[in-house]
Structures are given as C-alpha cells and as structure tokens.
Amino acid sequence: MTKKSHKSKAAIVQERPEDAPDGWAPVQHRLAAASGLSLLLVDGRQPPALVISDNNSICHALQSSPDLGSLCDPYCGDAYRRAMSTGGVVHYKCHAGLQCFAMPVQIAKGRNLAVIGGRAFVSGADYRVIVERLRAGDLKDLLGSEPLSRVIFAEPANLDQLADRLQKAARQFEGEMSRLPAEEEELAPLPPANAGAPPAPTLSASSKSSSDLQREIDQLRRELEYRSQFAESLRHFLERISSGDPQKTYTAILTNSKDLLLAERASLLVVDERANELILKAGVGMKAQISEVARIRLGEGVAGGVLETGRALVVENIENAGMAPAPAARQYKTKSFISYPIRIGGRTIGILNVTDKTSGKDYDDIDLSLLEIIGPQVALALERAGWQERATEFQLMSITDPLTGLLNRRYLQERLNEEVNRSRRYEYPMSFLMIDIDDFKSYNDLNGHQ
C-alpha cells in the first residue's frame, strides 16, 4: 500500500460565512483592518470559523494542513470552550509563539458565539523560533503554503485595546439588532387622517452609539496608518541598510537603528573573530573619533560582556543596576541604554549600542522587541559587509608585499598595461622609473622572508 502524500490530502475548510449573523462580518472586518490584528468569529471548535478577518498567514497555513493542523487544537481549537466557560476575555500564547485572546460575544439571540483575536508576535524571539521551524524543523512542509506572506507583529497592549473595542462593537451591534423588529412594527400602522405634524426628529440612542463607534473606527484607522508605515519600513529595512560599500552598510545600519529606537547616541561594533575582539565601525553622537576608540576584548566592559554571554542587556538605570557609571567626560544625558548582540547562525558577529532616548525616557523590553524584529535583517547585512571587507582585504593582499606593504610585481603588470594603453590613446609620452635598493637582503633577513 502506498502512503498518501501531504499534497494529496484535502485542505481543511476554514470558514462558513453563510452561518454568521447577518451584518456582523463588515463590523468585524473594519475592526481587524483598523487594528492590524486578526479576528475570527466561532461557534465551536475552530476551524472552521464563521467569519475570518485578516488572518495571520502562519495560522492559515497550519490550520489548513491535514497533517499539522492538530498542533493548534489545544490553543485556538479549544479557545471557544475556554471563552464560554470563563465568560470573559482569555489570553493565551499558542505553539507558534503567537499571542491571542478569546472572548464571548452576544450578537445573535439564542446563539453562543465567541471571537478569537490577535494572532500576533509580541516578541522578535518568538518570530525567529517559528522561522527556524519552517526552515529546517517540524514545519518545513508548510513552506509551499507561503506561511510568511502576512505575519503580524504587535504589542500586548494592542490586543487589550482590540478586545475592549470588540466588546463595544458587539454591544452596539446587539442593540441595533434588537431594535429592528420594534422599529418595523411602528412603521406598519397607517397614521389617522387627523394626525398632526410629526414631532421634530431627535438623535436616537442608536445614532449616538453609531457616532461613538465611528470615532472608535477613526482612531483605529489612525493606528493602522502608523502600523502600515512601520510594516513598510520593516519590509524595506534590509534594502536600506545594504550597500556594496561596507562602510556605507555600517553607517546605514546604525542610522536606521538609531532612528527606530529614537536614540541620540549609538555605536556599532563588529567582531574580529581571529582576535576575539570588538572593533568600532560606526558611531553617532560620540565625543571621540572612531579611530581613537580602542578594541574591546571579550568580557571587557558592557559590550564585551554582551559578546561573552550572547544575551541582550537592557538597562533602565545604570546605577540602580549596580553597574559602574560611565565617565563624566562622555556626557551622557540619560542612565539608560541597550546593548544588543547581532547574531547569525548561532554566532555573535556584532554589538549594537543605543542610549540617550530623545524623549529622555528609559529603554525597556518594548524597545528590545523592536531590535529583535529587525535583528535578522541587520545580521544579514552585517555579515555581507564583513565578506565584502574580507574580499577587499584579499584583493589588497594579492597586489602588496606582506612584509613591507609595498605594491608588488602583479600590481606593476596590471597598472603598466593600463598606463601604456592610456599613453597610446591620448598620444602623450610615458616614462618608467625603476629603482634598485641596496642591501635589501639584510631587511629580509632581519624581519623575516615572506
């Protein structure tokens, strides 16, 4: 008997919109679009949902898979039961590292419904874990389903705000639905012939609540615009920080990271793996010149310590943290900073430091999450710059004498041909001077033959 392949199995049905309460889908779609988060209306175990709004592509790929969908059963699959049993908002983190919530909603008479919301990464570390699982782990069979086509990032507070707005929208929707039959009954009877003029129209509770809902939606739209700009910035981040010139790459990494973290000062150090030391490559707001900053050894100072542990350091107040304050000559405005290890393939290849937040406030874990989001792009650009530097170094080694640093015969042959051709093209005379250095053998004997 042949084993049935993953592709031959039918995908699991995700949505039953025909069973959703009339009129609810547009309300849910607007809330999801404005918040930048996912929302799903469910009436039992999920999938399928009744209405799906802006689903996370990772969730869609997982729950559509006949082989891997069961991984979600203890989480979103069971979210309906947990929401109905508690009668309130239930927060949970699923196996994919996504932060979610579930809550009951009263939007249809005689039906017990709930909404699953969020499905967002609140930590860059969780995102890196799922990427590794997709690339070479237990989820690699999902790559053909484009699981990373719509990945959602958020802060925990955004999920709480969406849950509050969802409750308000559900109450508003329930109120409008409950008033519809009464309003239709009032329209049915014909007025008597001697009826006077109708009273002046008044603003109904329905109109007032609709106005409140519109204000909520307008506020959410403004937040969505900010989120869209941030998402667009992330999508083009790698492109902005990459260059054929390594020094331009270092400067771009530092400038974009500084702007993202609202830092007045920042520095980028790269690991010299041969010496196991850190070399300053770029700095902003520093009092000393880059060339004046000495190399930092493994375990030395803040950056050297981060290099040694491979773990980020977030300090709200350097004195409260029991660390020695920076020298007064450096003139830092605040006592808070982040020292972040740039890692790729399990190796630390650089350290990014930011301090002096423009607002004067302290750095915290939310700022660290921003760095973790851009961390993979920064690491890739930094490694490329390192390869470019090494290639330039190898090219330089091929045309210079390693003992004296003087240009060698290979360089002479390349440049001599160029100059001869230039002389012929522009028809001007060319001179060639050869100098013999006496007793150079003693220099070689003293300093070593190469």
N, C-alpha and C positions, 0 to 999 in steps of 0.2 A: 504493500500500500504506500503510495507516495504522500509525502507531507504537504499539506496545503500551504502555499506561500502567504506572507503577510499581505501582499498586494491583492490576492485573490479573494480576501475576506471583505464583506460589505462593510462600509463605514457606518458607524453608529449615528442614528438620527439625532440631531442636536436641538431642533426647535419645532414646536407645534403652535404657530401663531393663530391658527383658527380657533383654538381653545382659550385664548386670552380674553379678558373682559374688554368689551368694546370701548375704544377711546383711550385705553391706557398706554398702548405702545408709543404714540407720539410724545406723551409726557415723559416716559422712561428714556426714550431716545434723546430728548432735549437735555435731561439731567446728566446723562452719560457723556454726551458730547461737550457740554459746558464744563464738566469736572475733569474730563480726560481719563476717566476710570470706567471700568466695566460694570454693567448691571444686567442681572438675569432674573426674570420672574419665574418662579417654580411653584408647582402644586404637589410635589413629592420628591422622590429621589431624582437626581439630575446627573446625566442627561436622560430625557430631553427637557429643555426649559420651554416655557410658553412664549416668552419674548426675550431675545438676546440683543443687547445694545453694546456696541464697541468691545467685543470680546478680545481678550488677550490672545495673541496667536499661539502662544505656548499651550494655553488651556484648550484651545480649539483642536490643536494637533493631538494632544494627549487624549482628550475625551472622544475624539473621532476614531481613535485607534482601537480595533477589536482586541489587540494583544496587550496594549499598555493602559487602556482606559481604566482598568481596575485599580491602578495606583491612586487615582483620585477619589475612589469610593469612600474612604474613611474621612475625607475632607469635604469637598463640595458635594460629593454624592450623598453625604449624611447631613449636610448643612440644614436642610429643610426640617428634619426631625428635631435637631438641636434648637433651632429658632422657635419652633412651635412649642417645645417643651418648656423653654425659659420665658417665652412671651416677650422677649426684648432683643436687643442687639447682641449678637455673639461674634466675637473676633477670633480669628484663628489664622495660623500660618500653614500652608499646605506643603506637601513633599517637594514641590518645585521651588519653594522659597518665596512664594507669593503671599502677600498679606491680604486677607479677605475679611468680610463680615457677612452675617446673615441676619435677617430680621423679618418678623411677620408684618404683613400689610393688610389692612381692611379696605379693599377696593371693590368688592363684589359680595352681595348678600348671599349667605349660605355657602360660601367657599372659603376654605382656609388656604391662603396664599402667603408666600414669602418671597423676599428678594435677596439674592446673593450679590454683593458688591465689592469693588476694589480690584482684586486680582492684579496687584501691583508690587513691584520690587521696592522696598524701602531701604535696601542696603545693596551697595555695589558688590559686596562679598557674595551675597546670595545669587546675584546675576552671574558672577564668574563661575560659581559651582554648577549652575544649570548649563552654562555654555560648555563646560568640560564634560558634563554628562551627555550632551548632544554630540559633541565632537568625537569622544572616544569611550563613552561609558554606556550605561544601560539604555539610554535614549537615542543612540546613534541612528536607529532605524527610522526616526522621525524627521531626519534632515530633508528628505524629499517632500515633506509637507510644509516646508517654509515656516518652521516654528518661530523664527526670529523676525518675521515680517512686520509684526506690530507688538513690540514689547513696551510695557507700561512701567514708568517709574513715578514714585510719589513719596510724600512724607506721611507718617502715621496720622497727623492731624487732618490731612485732606480726606482720609477715609471717614473720620469722625464727622467732618463737616458735611460730607455727602450723605451720611446716614441721617443727620438732622434734617437736611433739605428733602430727603426722600420721605421722611415722616410727615413733614409739612405738605408736600405734594400729594401724598396718599390721603391725608385728611381733607385736603381741598377737593380732590377727585371724588372721594366718597360723599362729601357734602353736595357737590354738584349733581352726582348721580341720584342721590336720594331725593333731591328737589324736583327732578324732571317729571315724575308722574303727577305730583301735585300741581305743577305749573300747567301741564297738559290738560288736567281736569278743569282748571279755572278757565281755560280758553274755550272749552266745549259749549257751555250755555250761551245762548244769544242774549244780549242786553235788552231790557224792556224798552218800549217805544219812548217812554217819558224819562228815560235816564238822562241825567245831567252830563256835563262835560267830564271827562276822566280827570282824576287828580294829577297834579304835576308829577313827573317821574322822579323817583328818589333812587339814590345809589343803594343797591341791594347788597346784602352780605356776600352774595356770590361775586358781585362786581368788585367789592373791596378785597376779597380774598384772591380774586384773579389778579388784581393790581399788585398785591403782595407777592404772588407767585412770579409775576413778570419782573419785579425788582430782583427777586432771587435769581431768575434766569439771566438777567442783565449782569449781575455780579459774577455769576458763574462764567459767562461769556468773556468777561474781562480776565478772569483767572485762566480760562482756556487760551486766550490770546498770549498771555505770558508763558504758559506751558508750551504752546506751539513754537514760540520763539526759542525757548530753551531746548526743545527737542530738535529743532532745526539746527541750532548751534552745535548740539552733540553730533548730529549726522555729518556735519562738515568739519568737525574738530580735527580729525586726522589729516584732512586735506590742508587745513590752515597751518598745522604745525609741521608739515613735512616739506623738505626742500632738498635740492641737490647739493646745497652748501651746508655742511654740518653745523657751522656756527649760526647760520640763519635758523636752522632747526632748533638749536638750543635756545636761542632768543625767543622764537615763536612759542615754544613750549612754556617758557617762563612767563611771557607776556599774557598769553591766553589763560594760563592757570591763575595768575595774579588777578586778572580781571574777574574771573569766575568766583574767586574767593574774596574779592573786594579787599585785597591786601595792598598796602603801600610799599611793603618790602617783600622781596622774595629772592631765593637763590636756588640754582640747580647745580648739583654736584654729580659727577659721573665716576663710576668705579673703575679704577685701574686694576684689573684682575691679576696682573702679574705681580704688582706690589701690594695688592690688597689695601689700597688707599683710595681716598676720595679726592677728586680734582674739581675745583670750581670752574664751571664752563660759562655760566651766565648769572648776572645779578642785577637787581633793580632796587634802587633806594639805599644802596650800601655806601658807607663812608669811605671804605678803602677801595683801591683799584683791584680788579680781578687778578692781575699779575702779582699783586702784593700778598695775596692770601695763600698761606702755606697749605700743603697737602694735609689731609686729616687721616690719621691711622685708624684701623679697626678698633672700636671700643673707645675712641677718644672723643670727648665732648658729646653733645646731643646727637649730631649727625652720625658720628662714629658708633654711638650706641645703637642707633636705629639700624645702621648697617650690620651690626653684630647680631641683633635679635631678629631683624627682618619684619618687625612689627611697627605700625604707625604710632606716633606719640602725639596726643592731643593734650595741651596744657592750657588750662584756663587762667592760672596764675602761677608763675614760676616759683614764687616764694612760698605759696601755700603747698606747692607740690614737693617742697623740701629740696629744691634744686638751687644751685648757686646762681645768683643773678648775673646777668650779662654785664660786662664792663661799662661804666658810665659813658666812656668815650663813644660808644656805639649809638647812644642817644635814641634808644627805642621809646616809642610813645606808649606802648602797652606792655603788659606782662604775659600776654597770651600768644601762643604760636602752635603751628602744626609742623611736624617733621614726618614726611611721608615716603616710605620706600617704594621705588618703582621696580616692579618685579615682572619677569617673564620666564616661563619655563622653570619655575622654582628657584631662579637666581635673582638676587638684587643687583640691578645694573645702574641704579642712580638713587639720589635722595632729593626730594623737592621740599624746600622750607618756605613757609609763608608766615608773616607776622604783621603787626600793626594794621588791624582791620580799619578801614576808612571811617566806620561808624564809631570806633573806639570800644566796641563791644568785644566780648571774649569769643574765641573759636570753640566749637563744640562738635558733637558727633554728627550733627546735620551737615556741617561743613566738611567733615571727614567723608560722609556719604557722597558728597559731590565729587571729591577727589577719587573715590573708589569707582564712580561711574566713568570718569574719563581715564582712569588708570590704565586700562588695556591699550587705549589709543596712544597715550603718552609713552608707554613701554615700547610699543612697536616703532614709533617714530624715533625714539632714543636709540634703539638697537640699530635701526637703519643708519642713523647718523654715525654711530660707532663703526659700522662696517665701512662707511664712506671715508672716515678718517683713517682707518687702517689701510684701505686701498690706496689712499693718497700717500700714506707713510711707506707702503711697499713700493709704490712708484718712485718715490724720492730715494729709497734705498737702492733702487736699480740704477740710478744715474749719479750716485755720490760714492765717494770712498769712505767706508765706515770708520777708518782710523782718523782721517784728517777732516772729513766733512766736505772736502773739495769735490767739484764735479769731475766725473771720470771719463774714460775714453768713449763709453757708449753715448754719453751726452754730447761729447765733441762731434761724434759721427753724425748724430741726428741734427744738431744745430748747424754744422758745417754745410750739409746738403741744403738746408733751408737758406742759409746766407748766400751760397753760390747761386741758387736759383733766383734769389731776390736781386742779386747783382746783375744777372743776365736780363731779368725782366725790366729793371729800371735803368740799365746801361750805365751803372756807375762802378768805379774801381773798388776792389776789395783787398784788404790787407790781412795777413795772417801772421801772428807772432807766436813763436814757440820759445819757452824759457826753460832752461835746464838748471835745477837746483843742486848745488854741490853738496856732497856728503849727506844726502838724504837717507842713505843706508843706516847711518847712526840713529836717525829719528825712528826708523822702523825697528831697529834693534832695541832701542830704549823703551818704546811704547807698545811693542808687540806687532807682529805681522798679521795682517787681515787677509 
